[in-house]
Amino acid sequence: MYQYQVPFSQAVRMAFDSYCRFQGRSSRSEYWWWVLFVAILSFCIGIIEGILGFSMTAVQTTSGILSLVLFLPGLGLSVRRLHDIGKSGWWILLGFIPVVGAIILIIWFARNSEMTENRYGPVPNMAR
């Protein structure tokens, strides 16, 4: 079955545009492109810090700032992704259960979207 594919740059832009929005739905590609963006950004910042020889305090400060900037867009996107598969956003709290919670969330985030409107809104490509 066809799944709406969001390009990388559009997915990142959509996450920041919907910075603190916890209503609606987000497609699977939108979610996984965001995960890739965060991984690449973190890796690049780590490399730059290593090359420039930043102190541990500077590394921790940079990591803290990056986490603060990316936390709400990532949380909102995760909640909307859960909505896309018909789950309540409160299921994100499974992440607090070590290992098992993370595995369940990863499996859910990898699932196909519900291809019809659900109680959280229209199919993502229809809503944008």
Secondary structure, DSSP 8 states (H G I E B T S, - for coil): -------HHHHHHHHHHTTT--SS---HHHHHHHHHHHHHHHHHHHHHHHHHT--HHHHHHHHHHHHHHHHHHHHHHHHHHHHHTT--GGGGGGGGSTTHHHHHHHHHHHS---SS-BTTBS-HHHH-
